[in-house]
């Protein structure tokens, strides 16, 4: 399942709920997960908020394709991908990727693949609210690029 | 022909709008669209493009009714 959410979510609750609902108890031997969370600093500055923009339509299409690509390469029983958009605060979860498979190799590798592809190609953009050094003012700036995960 | 053009993130701010309709008989590729819409703007960053919500190159052909989008490098996750 792929979901774009405009409101806060609890990734751990989501995993438990989804795992129960998929009704594959006894089938899976592995579940690999990645949770990305908002930090309160970036590039040496304090950050106290973030706006996540996306390209509705293309985002869903692209995430669908990433998951389908992963299913072609690894034997997966199920996947759950949740990504936030809208306004976020530090410590808010941004993204969840959970992958269920029979053995750990497929789950680990597919989870990593989905996450790295998402980071480099899915059409999301972050604008962060930076607190100036004297704490008196704030400014908004677009995050220019993602760090490489490899 | 008429084409829907979308801008996202910093490009949307720089261009002052998120969407516009382009009517021109001289458009054959994504590069032609970019040439038309970026005239008068100084864009100091790399720009990605898509046609009908699929990544595209500057020489990708466009036709009437297409949705062409321009945006900066993605920063999700």
Backbone of each chain as ProteinMPNN parsed JSONL, in Angstrom:
{"seq_chain_A": "XXXXXXXXXXXXXXXXXXXXXXXXXXXXXXXXXXXXXXXXXXXXXXXXXXXXXXXXXXXXXXXXXXXXXXXXXXXXXXXXXXXXXXXXXXXXXXXXXXXXXXXXXXXXXXXXXXXXXXXXXXXXXXXXXXXXXXXXXXXXXXXXXXXXXX", "coords_chain_A": {"N_chain_A": [[0.835, -1.188, 0.0], [0.445, 2.244, -0.731], [0.742, 5.476, 0.537], [0.015, 8.899, 0.793], [0.251, 11.333, 3.14], [-1.368, 14.086, 4.739], [-1.396, 14.687, 7.338], [-0.005, 14.112, 10.652], [1.552, 10.942, 11.443], [1.91, 7.741, 13.081], [4.528, 5.732, 12.636], [5.134, 3.223, 13.732], [2.791, 2.241, 14.812], [1.444, 2.101, 12.42], [2.807, 0.066, 11.091], [2.274, -2.167, 12.707], [-0.542, -2.256, 12.545], [-0.925, -2.606, 9.775], [0.391, -4.978, 9.319], [-1.164, -6.777, 10.745], [-3.544, -6.555, 9.324], [-2.907, -7.503, 6.782], [-3.023, -10.204, 6.806], [-1.132, -12.399, 6.669], [0.073, -13.994, 8.467], [2.466, -16.275, 9.602], [3.41, -16.717, 7.062], [5.391, -14.801, 6.386], [8.888, -14.305, 7.055], [10.465, -12.281, 7.554], [10.679, -8.772, 8.18], [11.615, -5.77, 7.041], [12.303, -2.423, 7.915], [12.222, 1.121, 7.299], [12.398, 4.251, 8.778], [12.086, 7.616, 8.318], [12.844, 10.63, 9.925], [12.064, 13.972, 10.952], [14.718, 16.227, 11.557], [15.994, 18.645, 13.99], [17.879, 20.351, 13.087], [20.007, 21.503, 10.427], [22.612, 21.646, 8.133], [24.214, 23.1, 9.932], [22.462, 24.908, 11.082], [19.715, 25.816, 13.281], [16.572, 24.286, 12.963], [13.12, 24.764, 12.892], [10.775, 23.975, 11.729], [9.012, 22.623, 8.866], [8.02, 22.578, 5.425], [6.509, 20.371, 3.32], [6.345, 19.836, -0.001], [4.688, 18.432, -2.884], [4.251, 16.727, -6.076], [1.241, 16.196, -6.975], [-0.194, 13.265, -8.222], [1.983, 12.673, -10.111], [3.676, 11.923, -8.081], [2.402, 9.699, -6.79], [2.291, 7.966, -8.952], [5.007, 7.587, -9.468], [5.923, 6.445, -7.065], [4.438, 4.096, -7.061], [5.653, 2.827, -9.218], [8.278, 2.468, -8.25], [7.868, 0.602, -6.212], [6.822, -1.516, -7.712], [9.041, -2.077, -9.318], [10.767, -3.023, -7.347], [9.415, -5.326, -6.612], [9.802, -6.829, -8.86], [12.462, -7.449, -8.668], [12.988, -8.676, -6.205], [11.704, -11.227, -4.005], [8.81, -10.494, -2.67], [6.418, -10.284, -0.053], [4.689, -8.354, 0.829], [4.278, -4.745, 0.874], [4.636, -1.586, 2.489], [4.279, 1.818, 2.186], [4.6, 4.99, 3.324], [4.304, 8.476, 3.11], [4.798, 11.736, 4.281], [3.248, 14.932, 3.59], [2.907, 18.543, 3.525], [2.776, 20.563, 6.533], [5.403, 20.121, 8.851], [6.899, 19.283, 12.04], [9.923, 19.285, 14.06], [11.033, 16.02, 14.86], [8.789, 14.796, 13.84], [7.64, 11.977, 12.05], [8.635, 11.406, 8.684], [8.775, 9.641, 6.537], [7.888, 6.241, 5.855], [9.022, 3.038, 5.117], [8.17, -0.225, 4.738], [8.856, -3.632, 4.408], [7.872, -6.88, 3.681], [8.975, -10.227, 3.636], [9.965, -13.637, 2.801], [12.57, -14.373, 3.548], [15.363, -12.593, 5.102], [17.159, -11.313, 3.317], [15.835, -10.45, 0.927], [13.984, -8.657, 2.05], [15.616, -6.719, 3.378], [17.194, -5.719, 1.212], [15.289, -4.846, -0.683], [13.925, -2.892, 0.773], [15.917, -0.983, 1.147], [16.442, -0.325, -1.533], [13.954, 0.76, -2.373], [13.803, 2.99, -0.697], [16.113, 4.485, -1.404], [15.626, 5.034, -4.089], [13.314, 6.52, -3.885], [14.308, 8.763, -2.477], [15.989, 9.878, -4.414], [14.455, 10.282, -6.711], [11.591, 10.583, -6.399], [8.982, 12.991, -6.639], [9.146, 15.156, -4.383], [9.527, 18.063, -2.294], [11.425, 19.874, 0.086], [10.954, 22.558, 2.28], [12.568, 24.423, 4.614], [12.233, 25.916, 7.864], [14.326, 28.129, 9.196], [16.045, 29.033, 12.147], [17.474, 32.07, 13.019], [20.86, 32.864, 14.089], [20.842, 34.619, 16.317], [18.46, 34.033, 17.433], [16.337, 35.696, 17.027], [15.052, 35.959, 14.639], [13.477, 34.332, 11.796], [13.926, 32.349, 8.875], [12.86, 31.128, 5.685], [13.957, 28.421, 3.734], [14.647, 26.568, 0.764], [15.479, 23.156, 0.708], [18.347, 22.113, -0.915], [19.424, 19.734, -2.061], [19.33, 16.134, -1.752], [21.294, 14.051, 0.426], [23.628, 11.531, -0.644], [22.77, 8.128, -0.304], [24.405, 5.971, -0.451]], "CA_chain_A": [[0.0, 0.0, 0.0], [1.174, 3.513, -0.784], [-0.121, 6.497, 1.098], [0.564, 10.242, 0.987], [-0.564, 11.867, 4.239], [-1.211, 15.51, 5.064], [-1.385, 14.83, 8.792], [1.014, 13.306, 11.333], [1.234, 9.52, 11.618], [2.835, 6.974, 13.912], [4.954, 4.641, 11.76], [5.151, 1.929, 14.428], [1.384, 1.814, 14.82], [1.081, 1.777, 11.034], [3.378, -1.253, 10.766], [1.509, -3.186, 13.442], [-1.892, -2.318, 11.976], [-0.885, -3.135, 8.412], [0.812, -6.382, 9.392], [-2.331, -7.563, 11.168], [-4.577, -6.518, 8.28], [-2.542, -8.192, 5.53], [-3.399, -11.612, 6.995], [-0.126, -13.319, 6.158], [0.769, -14.573, 9.618], [3.005, -17.598, 9.312], [4.044, -16.71, 5.734], [6.61, -13.971, 6.342], [9.917, -14.579, 8.053], [11.259, -11.054, 7.698], [10.099, -7.458, 7.888], [12.622, -4.707, 7.162], [11.629, -1.126, 7.903], [12.993, 2.356, 7.39], [11.602, 5.413, 9.172], [12.811, 8.886, 8.238], [12.255, 11.564, 10.895], [12.574, 15.338, 10.797], [15.693, 16.712, 12.544], [15.815, 20.06, 14.338], [19.044, 21.097, 12.602], [20.478, 21.147, 9.087], [23.712, 22.486, 7.64], [24.71, 23.972, 10.992], [21.436, 25.831, 11.574], [18.543, 25.263, 13.96], [15.38, 24.256, 12.107], [11.977, 24.502, 13.777], [9.581, 23.566, 10.991], [9.285, 22.284, 7.475], [6.873, 22.404, 4.546], [6.824, 19.367, 2.301], [5.502, 19.98, -1.193], [4.872, 17.335, -3.842], [3.582, 16.855, -7.369], [0.149, 15.222, -6.9], [-0.342, 12.505, -9.472], [3.281, 12.112, -10.472], [4.233, 11.285, -6.875], [1.799, 8.369, -6.624], [2.707, 7.181, -10.112], [6.41, 7.239, -9.32], [6.069, 5.513, -5.94], [3.915, 2.805, -7.558], [6.664, 2.219, -10.081], [9.406, 2.031, -7.416], [7.476, -0.634, -5.523], [6.726, -2.565, -8.74], [10.429, -2.43, -9.672], [11.303, -3.835, -6.249], [8.766, -6.647, -6.673], [10.421, -7.568, -9.972], [13.831, -7.852, -8.321], [13.036, -9.493, -4.989], [10.459, -11.923, -3.684], [8.208, -9.747, -1.566], [5.049, -10.68, 0.28], [3.88, -7.127, 0.906], [5.041, -3.517, 1.147], [3.882, -0.432, 2.993], [5.067, 3.035, 1.993], [3.835, 6.173, 3.741], [5.117, 9.698, 3.055], [4.109, 12.96, 4.688], [3.358, 16.226, 2.923], [2.341, 19.597, 4.36], [3.623, 21.154, 7.576], [5.985, 19.18, 9.819], [7.71, 19.807, 13.14], [10.998, 18.349, 14.402], [10.656, 14.717, 15.427], [7.682, 14.176, 13.097], [8.035, 11.014, 11.013], [8.441, 11.884, 7.312], [8.562, 8.539, 5.6], [7.998, 4.856, 6.335], [9.04, 1.942, 4.146], [8.198, -1.539, 5.4], [8.843, -4.687, 3.396], [7.749, -8.231, 4.237], [9.41, -11.286, 2.72], [10.192, -14.916, 3.482], [13.897, -14.308, 4.176], [15.804, -11.219, 5.358], [17.892, -10.694, 2.199], [14.889, -9.731, 0.068], [13.385, -7.533, 2.789], [16.641, -5.68, 3.559], [17.624, -5.112, -0.056], [14.174, -4.135, -1.308], [13.652, -1.71, 1.596], [16.968, -0.02, 0.806], [16.225, 0.087, -2.914], [12.776, 1.643, -2.431], [14.133, 4.248, -0.022], [17.093, 5.265, -2.171], [14.974, 5.515, -5.309], [12.411, 7.591, -3.439], [15.099, 9.959, -2.141], [16.638, 10.494, -5.564], [13.571, 10.555, -7.856], [10.17, 10.898, -6.149], [8.849, 14.459, -6.665], [8.855, 15.87, -3.126], [10.502, 19.128, -2.018], [11.373, 20.355, 1.474], [11.318, 23.945, 2.591], [12.714, 24.421, 6.067], [12.188, 27.195, 8.571], [15.603, 28.189, 9.916], [16.107, 30.056, 13.199], [18.732, 32.802, 12.907], [21.773, 32.626, 15.213], [20.48, 35.41, 17.502], [17.135, 33.542, 17.846], [15.341, 36.759, 16.905], [14.351, 35.936, 13.353], [13.42, 33.056, 11.1], [13.83, 32.48, 7.423], [12.525, 29.877, 5.013], [14.829, 28.113, 2.596], [14.444, 25.258, 0.148], [16.598, 22.217, 0.787], [18.808, 22.068, -2.309], [19.552, 18.367, -2.577], [19.447, 15.069, -0.757], [22.604, 13.406, 0.498], [23.628, 10.197, -1.225], [22.62, 7.119, 0.75], [25.353, 4.862, -0.63]], "C_chain_A": [[0.883, 1.256, 0.0], [0.235, 4.606, -0.314], [0.629, 7.821, 1.261], [-0.331, 10.922, 2.022], [-0.294, 13.346, 4.5], [-1.177, 15.74, 6.571], [-0.384, 13.846, 9.409], [0.574, 11.843, 11.446], [2.288, 8.872, 12.502], [3.279, 5.75, 13.103], [4.881, 3.269, 12.421], [3.74, 1.36, 14.533], [0.957, 1.363, 13.423], [1.575, 0.386, 10.659], [2.552, -2.356, 11.428], [0.129, -3.372, 12.821], [-1.904, -2.973, 10.605], [-0.551, -4.624, 8.436], [-0.35, -7.28, 9.821], [-3.347, -7.673, 10.043], [-4.202, -7.331, 7.041], [-2.753, -9.709, 5.61], [-2.415, -12.596, 6.361], [0.707, -13.905, 7.305], [1.232, -15.978, 9.28], [3.726, -17.667, 7.982], [5.371, -15.964, 5.744], [7.581, -14.367, 7.446], [10.739, -13.347, 8.321], [10.42, -9.826, 7.411], [11.204, -6.435, 8.111], [11.91, -3.37, 7.056], [12.641, 0.011, 7.886], [12.02, 3.46, 7.785], [12.492, 6.647, 9.098], [12.086, 9.911, 9.098], [12.848, 12.952, 10.717], [13.527, 15.71, 11.936], [15.393, 18.169, 12.899], [17.06, 20.876, 13.981], [19.37, 20.632, 11.187], [21.544, 22.147, 8.666], [24.146, 23.522, 8.681], [23.686, 24.942, 11.568], [20.347, 25.089, 12.334], [17.344, 25.352, 13.02], [14.179, 23.94, 12.99], [10.689, 24.143, 13.051], [9.927, 23.281, 9.544], [7.973, 22.178, 6.705], [7.29, 21.424, 3.464], [5.817, 19.478, 1.158], [5.683, 18.747, -2.081], [4.101, 17.61, -5.118], [2.463, 15.809, -7.388], [-0.04, 14.53, -8.253], [0.967, 11.86, -9.849], [3.899, 11.386, -9.271], [3.718, 9.853, -6.741], [2.269, 7.425, -7.737], [4.149, 6.686, -9.928], [6.615, 6.233, -8.18], [5.546, 4.132, -6.317], [4.986, 2.077, -8.358], [7.852, 1.695, -9.268], [9.074, 0.69, -6.763], [7.365, -1.78, -6.534], [8.123, -3.032, -9.17], [11.03, -3.354, -8.609], [10.717, -5.247, -6.297], [9.326, -7.497, -7.807], [11.774, -8.155, -9.564], [13.949, -8.77, -7.12], [11.687, -10.16, -4.761], [9.851, -11.279, -2.455], [6.78, -10.222, -1.326], [4.13, -9.467, 0.368], [4.787, -5.932, 1.171], [4.091, -2.433, 1.661], [4.777, 0.794, 2.862], [4.172, 4.23, 2.35], [4.766, 7.38, 3.699], [4.26, 10.896, 3.424], [4.263, 14.066, 3.669], [2.747, 17.264, 3.861], [3.322, 20.07, 5.418], [4.097, 20.107, 8.576], [6.779, 19.927, 10.878], [8.841, 18.815, 13.423], [10.459, 17.143, 15.17], [9.438, 14.075, 14.755], [8.242, 13.147, 12.119], [7.711, 11.573, 9.624], [8.058, 10.735, 6.387], [8.699, 7.189, 6.308], [8.035, 3.919, 5.127], [9.123, 0.649, 4.948], [8.012, -2.609, 4.337], [8.813, -6.048, 4.081], [8.182, -9.262, 3.191], [9.636, -12.57, 3.519], [11.515, -14.87, 4.243], [14.401, -12.863, 4.225], [16.472, -10.548, 4.157], [16.949, -9.854, 1.323], [14.32, -8.501, 0.774], [14.381, -6.382, 2.94], [16.931, -4.945, 2.251], [16.502, -4.315, -0.724], [13.857, -2.849, -0.549], [14.647, -0.601, 1.243], [16.758, 0.547, -0.596], [15.068, 1.086, -3.018], [13.118, 3.008, -1.844], [15.091, 5.111, -0.843], [16.478, 5.81, -3.452], [14.039, 6.677, -4.983], [13.19, 8.895, -3.195], [15.64, 10.656, -3.394], [15.663, 10.875, -6.683], [12.124, 10.948, -7.557], [9.999, 12.415, -5.984], [8.278, 15.084, -5.387], [9.912, 16.965, -2.966], [10.296, 19.644, -0.594], [11.765, 21.817, 1.561], [11.391, 24.044, 4.105], [12.711, 25.836, 6.629], [13.391, 27.24, 9.511], [15.571, 29.323, 10.929], [17.47, 30.738, 13.094], [19.546, 32.651, 14.196], [21.367, 33.405, 16.464], [19.089, 35.044, 18.039], [16.024, 34.571, 17.643], [14.519, 36.661, 15.624], [14.372, 34.532, 12.758], [13.436, 33.321, 9.613], [13.52, 31.115, 6.829], [13.493, 29.647, 3.865], [14.531, 26.713, 2.063], [15.683, 24.408, 0.375], [17.04, 21.96, -0.651], [18.946, 20.669, -2.881], [19.635, 17.372, -1.433], [20.867, 14.522, -0.742], [22.503, 12.02, -0.146], [23.573, 9.161, -0.106], [23.617, 5.979, 0.644], [26.786, 5.316, -0.366]], "O_chain_A": [[1.926, 1.303, 0.652], [-0.927, 4.658, -0.718], [1.736, 7.857, 1.797], [-1.533, 11.07, 1.804], [0.852, 13.796, 4.483], [-0.954, 16.861, 7.026], [0.026, 12.877, 8.771], [-0.617, 11.546, 11.534], [3.4, 9.379, 12.653], [2.49, 4.826, 12.906], [4.602, 2.269, 11.759], [3.523, 0.16, 14.365], [0.22, 0.391, 13.26], [0.871, -0.379, 10.0], [2.183, -3.344, 10.792], [-0.316, -4.498, 12.597], [-2.774, -3.789, 10.302], [-1.12, -5.421, 7.69], [-0.5, -8.397, 9.326], [-3.938, -8.73, 9.825], [-5.085, -7.799, 6.323], [-2.671, -10.407, 4.6], [-2.805, -13.499, 5.62], [1.874, -14.259, 7.134], [0.47, -16.776, 8.733], [4.554, -18.552, 7.769], [6.359, -16.434, 5.179], [7.203, -14.704, 8.567], [11.604, -13.342, 9.197], [9.565, -9.828, 6.525], [11.674, -6.254, 9.234], [11.026, -3.192, 6.218], [13.758, -0.116, 8.387], [10.946, 3.589, 7.197], [13.536, 6.705, 9.749], [10.866, 10.049, 9.015], [14.021, 13.084, 10.365], [13.207, 15.542, 13.113], [14.635, 18.843, 12.201], [17.266, 21.966, 14.516], [19.049, 19.508, 10.8], [21.377, 23.355, 8.832], [24.412, 24.677, 8.346], [24.018, 25.725, 12.458], [20.08, 23.913, 12.086], [17.133, 26.372, 12.364], [14.2, 22.97, 13.748], [9.634, 24.02, 13.674], [10.996, 23.65, 9.06], [6.952, 21.752, 7.245], [8.294, 21.621, 2.78], [4.619, 19.248, 1.327], [6.724, 18.093, -2.028], [3.386, 18.606, -5.224], [2.698, 14.663, -7.771], [-0.038, 15.182, -9.298], [1.063, 10.634, -9.905], [4.562, 10.361, -9.43], [4.5, 8.913, -6.596], [2.596, 6.262, -7.499], [4.462, 5.526, -10.195], [7.388, 5.284, -8.315], [6.132, 3.117, -5.941], [5.196, 0.874, -8.198], [8.374, 0.616, -9.55], [9.888, -0.233, -6.76], [7.774, -2.903, -6.236], [8.357, -4.226, -9.36], [11.707, -4.332, -8.926], [11.415, -6.232, -6.057], [9.328, -8.725, -7.732], [12.177, -9.214, -10.046], [14.893, -9.553, -7.02], [10.661, -9.704, -5.265], [10.317, -11.491, -1.335], [6.037, -10.52, -2.261], [2.949, -9.54, 0.027], [5.917, -6.086, 1.634], [2.912, -2.387, 1.307], [5.9, 0.807, 3.366], [3.122, 4.438, 1.742], [5.891, 7.317, 4.195], [3.138, 11.049, 2.94], [5.272, 14.144, 2.968], [2.14, 16.911, 4.872], [4.537, 19.995, 5.235], [3.307, 19.311, 9.083], [7.263, 21.037, 10.656], [8.737, 17.64, 13.071], [9.56, 17.252, 16.004], [9.091, 12.936, 15.065], [9.223, 13.425, 11.43], [6.641, 12.145, 9.414], [7.145, 10.847, 5.569], [9.506, 7.021, 7.223], [7.191, 3.999, 4.235], [10.044, 0.46, 5.743], [7.133, -2.511, 3.481], [9.632, -6.331, 4.955], [7.805, -9.179, 2.022], [9.516, -12.588, 4.744], [11.594, -15.264, 5.407], [13.922, -12.011, 3.477], [16.361, -9.333, 3.995], [17.235, -8.695, 1.02], [14.19, -7.435, 0.171], [14.054, -5.225, 2.672], [16.914, -3.716, 2.194], [16.74, -3.236, -1.267], [13.553, -1.826, -1.164], [14.271, 0.558, 1.066], [16.883, 1.752, -0.813], [15.188, 2.124, -3.668], [12.775, 4.046, -2.41], [14.9, 6.321, -0.961], [16.78, 6.933, -3.854], [13.981, 7.675, -5.701], [12.791, 9.971, -3.639], [15.738, 11.882, -3.429], [16.0, 11.708, -7.525], [11.487, 11.59, -8.392], [10.777, 13.053, -5.274], [7.114, 15.478, -5.321], [11.041, 16.824, -3.434], [9.17, 19.827, -0.133], [12.768, 22.25, 0.994], [10.409, 23.786, 4.801], [13.119, 26.799, 5.978], [13.465, 26.494, 10.487], [15.132, 30.431, 10.622], [18.502, 30.067, 13.083], [18.998, 32.35, 15.256], [21.532, 32.898, 17.574], [18.6, 35.666, 18.982], [14.886, 34.337, 18.049], [13.423, 37.215, 15.537], [15.16, 33.673, 13.154], [13.015, 34.381, 9.15], [13.872, 30.081, 7.397], [13.81, 30.569, 3.114], [14.205, 25.799, 2.821], [16.808, 24.893, 0.248], [16.22, 21.629, -1.508], [18.626, 20.436, -4.046], [19.965, 17.723, -0.3], [21.557, 14.527, -1.761], [21.43, 11.418, -0.185], [24.248, 9.302, 0.914], [23.684, 5.121, 1.524], [27.716, 4.516, -0.47]]}, "seq_chain_B": "XXXXXXXXXXXXXXXXXXXXXXXXXXXXXXXXXXXXXXXXXXXXXXXXXXXXXXXXXXXXXXXXXXXXXXXXXXXXX", "coords_chain_B": {"N_chain_B": [[-0.917, 25.252, -30.53], [-2.159, 23.973, -27.384], [-0.762, 23.79, -24.173], [-0.378, 22.504, -20.894], [1.421, 23.908, -18.303], [3.397, 23.256, -15.496], [4.844, 24.343, -12.372], [7.078, 23.727, -9.671], [7.955, 23.991, -6.161], [10.907, 25.854, -5.524], [11.0, 26.897, -8.094], [8.372, 27.495, -8.687], [7.95, 29.606, -6.954], [9.795, 31.426, -7.964], [8.833, 31.865, -10.559], [6.421, 32.887, -9.991], [3.964, 31.627, -10.201], [2.055, 28.567, -10.162], [0.996, 27.194, -12.208], [0.363, 27.341, -15.688], [-1.21, 28.05, -18.839], [-0.146, 27.335, -22.026], [-0.097, 28.672, -25.21], [0.887, 28.05, -28.336], [2.271, 27.823, -31.605], [4.737, 27.025, -32.147], [5.885, 25.031, -30.629], [7.687, 22.146, -30.109], [9.212, 20.468, -28.551], [10.182, 19.647, -25.102], [12.254, 21.332, -24.497], [11.648, 23.539, -26.116], [9.392, 24.508, -24.809], [10.515, 25.202, -22.344], [12.275, 27.199, -23.149], [10.471, 29.174, -23.934], [9.025, 29.738, -21.526], [10.977, 30.411, -19.672], [12.256, 32.655, -20.465], [13.435, 35.787, -19.584], [13.713, 35.155, -16.965], [16.186, 34.452, -14.48], [17.604, 31.526, -13.963], [19.261, 29.854, -11.59], [19.865, 27.187, -11.01], [19.847, 23.575, -11.264], [17.385, 22.146, -13.38], [14.673, 19.941, -13.471], [12.586, 17.988, -15.666], [9.273, 17.001, -16.727], [6.926, 15.1, -18.669], [3.555, 14.665, -18.914], [3.607, 13.585, -16.336], [5.832, 11.928, -16.276], [9.329, 11.521, -16.064], [11.313, 13.514, -18.262], [13.336, 14.482, -21.11], [15.098, 17.364, -22.476], [14.818, 17.194, -25.209], [12.558, 15.711, -25.53], [9.539, 15.071, -27.245], [6.594, 17.167, -27.363], [3.022, 17.378, -27.321], [-0.228, 18.742, -28.246], [-2.29, 19.344, -25.447], [-0.711, 18.078, -23.612], [0.826, 17.695, -20.331], [3.279, 19.523, -18.991], [5.981, 19.699, -16.786], [8.16, 21.611, -14.648], [10.819, 21.49, -12.378], [12.898, 21.754, -9.363], [15.82, 19.773, -8.233], [14.825, 16.823, -6.478], [13.807, 16.471, -3.017], [12.749, 14.702, -1.125], [11.739, 12.253, 1.424]], "CA_chain_B": [[-1.458, 24.203, -29.662], [-2.247, 24.365, -25.985], [-0.049, 22.894, -23.252], [-0.447, 22.903, -19.481], [2.776, 23.926, -17.747], [3.389, 23.321, -14.026], [6.125, 24.618, -11.7], [7.035, 23.315, -8.269], [8.97, 24.389, -5.182], [11.54, 27.17, -5.722], [10.676, 27.428, -9.431], [7.027, 28.075, -8.59], [8.112, 30.922, -6.327], [10.52, 32.315, -8.862], [7.995, 32.202, -11.711], [5.242, 33.599, -9.488], [2.726, 30.873, -10.395], [2.272, 27.121, -10.163], [0.426, 26.576, -13.408], [-0.079, 28.234, -16.749], [-1.576, 27.443, -20.11], [0.721, 27.905, -23.061], [-0.642, 28.48, -26.559], [1.889, 28.432, -29.327], [2.373, 26.879, -32.73], [6.15, 26.72, -32.358], [6.394, 24.111, -29.607], [7.846, 20.744, -30.536], [9.881, 19.691, -27.498], [10.23, 20.206, -23.744], [13.194, 22.446, -24.585], [10.929, 24.698, -26.671], [8.531, 25.028, -23.743], [11.388, 25.851, -21.364], [12.76, 28.425, -23.789], [9.394, 30.161, -23.899], [8.61, 30.159, -20.183], [12.082, 30.876, -18.828], [12.76, 33.936, -20.969], [13.218, 36.87, -18.629], [14.05, 34.679, -15.618], [17.525, 33.9, -14.318], [17.473, 30.3, -13.165], [20.624, 29.468, -11.197], [19.905, 25.843, -10.442], [19.478, 22.583, -12.265], [15.936, 22.016, -13.503], [14.209, 18.655, -13.996], [11.355, 18.159, -16.44], [8.452, 15.811, -16.945], [5.792, 15.222, -19.589], [2.468, 13.789, -18.44], [4.016, 13.003, -15.059], [6.966, 11.012, -16.447], [10.545, 12.289, -16.309], [11.57, 13.708, -19.694], [14.547, 15.232, -21.471], [14.78, 18.597, -23.22], [14.419, 16.89, -26.596], [11.322, 14.905, -25.541], [8.483, 15.776, -27.975], [5.334, 17.459, -26.674], [1.882, 17.575, -28.234], [-1.347, 19.482, -27.661], [-2.952, 18.679, -24.325], [0.263, 17.506, -22.674], [1.137, 18.403, -19.088], [4.733, 19.607, -18.88], [6.327, 20.295, -15.486], [9.565, 21.953, -14.382], [11.031, 21.54, -10.924], [14.308, 21.58, -8.931], [16.113, 18.427, -7.748], [13.868, 16.422, -5.45], [14.414, 16.398, -1.679], [11.835, 14.016, -0.204], [12.254, 11.167, 2.245]], "C_chain_B": [[-1.359, 24.625, -28.204], [-1.603, 23.312, -25.073], [-0.188, 23.421, -21.828], [0.967, 22.818, -18.903], [2.691, 24.109, -16.228], [4.792, 23.622, -13.505], [5.995, 24.21, -10.241], [8.19, 23.923, -7.472], [9.575, 25.758, -5.525], [11.218, 27.754, -7.103], [9.295, 28.074, -9.445], [7.114, 29.477, -7.989], [8.768, 31.903, -7.288], [9.659, 32.776, -10.037], [6.692, 32.881, -11.291], [3.928, 32.885, -9.759], [3.05, 29.38, -10.432], [1.814, 26.458, -11.437], [0.101, 27.639, -14.442], [-0.386, 27.454, -18.02], [-0.741, 28.128, -21.18], [0.098, 27.62, -24.429], [0.378, 28.962, -27.568], [1.952, 27.384, -30.434], [3.816, 26.404, -32.906], [6.739, 25.715, -31.367], [6.476, 22.683, -30.161], [8.414, 19.87, -29.424], [9.768, 20.377, -26.133], [11.157, 21.43, -23.735], [12.544, 23.706, -25.139], [10.053, 25.348, -25.61], [9.38, 25.805, -22.739], [11.9, 27.184, -21.889], [11.714, 29.545, -23.671], [9.117, 30.664, -22.484], [9.746, 30.756, -19.348], [12.675, 32.201, -19.302], [12.423, 35.045, -19.966], [13.495, 36.456, -17.19], [15.498, 34.19, -15.596], [17.414, 32.688, -13.398], [18.868, 29.764, -12.871], [20.699, 28.075, -10.579], [19.542, 24.843, -11.527], [17.961, 22.377, -12.216], [15.613, 20.651, -14.105], [12.891, 18.882, -14.732], [10.589, 16.86, -16.565], [7.38, 16.138, -17.976], [4.764, 14.191, -19.16], [2.917, 12.931, -17.261], [5.061, 11.893, -15.18], [8.197, 11.876, -16.688], [10.836, 12.357, -17.803], [12.869, 14.485, -19.884], [14.13, 16.481, -22.252], [14.346, 18.304, -24.653], [13.193, 15.967, -26.678], [10.227, 15.691, -26.272], [7.261, 16.067, -27.095], [4.247, 17.692, -27.723], [0.754, 18.298, -27.496], [-1.992, 18.668, -26.547], [-2.005, 18.074, -23.315], [0.402, 18.362, -21.415], [2.651, 18.357, -18.914], [5.07, 20.285, -17.537], [7.82, 20.535, -15.368], [9.74, 22.073, -12.874], [12.51, 21.338, -10.573], [14.556, 20.133, -8.496], [15.231, 18.07, -6.554], [14.56, 16.21, -4.095], [13.475, 15.722, -0.665], [12.531, 12.98, 0.669], [12.751, 11.614, 3.587]], "O_chain_B": [[-0.584, 25.511, -27.842], [-1.866, 22.115, -25.191], [-0.123, 24.627, -21.589], [1.625, 21.783, -19.003], [2.001, 25.004, -15.738], [5.792, 23.22, -14.1], [4.924, 24.334, -9.648], [9.228, 24.306, -8.013], [8.842, 26.711, -5.788], [11.17, 28.974, -7.262], [9.074, 29.075, -10.128], [6.45, 30.408, -8.445], [8.35, 33.055, -7.408], [9.74, 33.928, -10.461], [5.95, 33.389, -12.132], [2.866, 33.478, -9.567], [4.185, 28.988, -10.701], [2.179, 25.319, -11.729], [-0.383, 28.718, -14.099], [0.116, 26.351, -18.236], [-0.649, 29.354, -21.223], [-0.196, 26.472, -24.761], [0.69, 30.151, -27.635], [1.708, 26.2, -30.2], [4.093, 25.506, -33.701], [7.958, 25.567, -31.281], [5.486, 22.105, -30.61], [8.132, 18.674, -29.361], [9.324, 21.52, -26.025], [10.888, 22.426, -23.062], [12.846, 24.812, -24.692], [9.975, 26.573, -25.516], [9.026, 26.912, -22.332], [11.95, 28.174, -21.16], [12.033, 30.69, -23.353], [8.989, 31.868, -22.262], [9.496, 31.524, -18.419], [13.502, 32.797, -18.612], [11.272, 35.208, -19.561], [13.512, 37.299, -16.292], [15.979, 33.595, -16.56], [17.16, 32.823, -12.201], [19.569, 29.286, -13.764], [21.531, 27.832, -9.704], [19.002, 25.207, -12.572], [17.345, 22.427, -11.151], [16.196, 20.25, -15.112], [12.172, 19.842, -14.457], [11.16, 15.77, -16.517], [6.978, 17.29, -18.137], [5.061, 13.001, -19.054], [2.65, 11.731, -17.197], [5.168, 11.03, -14.308], [8.13, 12.854, -17.432], [10.634, 11.381, -18.527], [13.417, 15.062, -18.944], [12.971, 16.634, -22.636], [13.592, 19.076, -25.246], [12.834, 15.5, -27.759], [10.004, 16.86, -25.957], [6.942, 15.294, -26.191], [4.512, 18.134, -28.841], [0.789, 18.442, -26.274], [-2.213, 17.465, -26.683], [-2.441, 17.602, -22.264], [0.14, 19.564, -21.42], [3.232, 17.29, -18.716], [4.501, 21.324, -17.204], [8.636, 19.784, -15.901], [8.919, 22.677, -12.184], [13.28, 20.817, -11.38], [13.613, 19.348, -8.401], [14.931, 18.924, -5.719], [15.728, 15.826, -4.03], [13.415, 16.118, 0.499], [13.755, 12.851, 0.65], [13.213, 10.793, 4.38]]}, "name": "protein", "num_of_chains": 2, "seq": "XXXXXXXXXXXXXXXXXXXXXXXXXXXXXXXXXXXXXXXXXXXXXXXXXXXXXXXXXXXXXXXXXXXXXXXXXXXXXXXXXXXXXXXXXXXXXXXXXXXXXXXXXXXXXXXXXXXXXXXXXXXXXXXXXXXXXXXXXXXXXXXXXXXXXXXXXXXXXXXXXXXXXXXXXXXXXXXXXXXXXXXXXXXXXXXXXXXXXXXXXXXXXXXXXXXXXXXXXXXXXXXXXXX"}
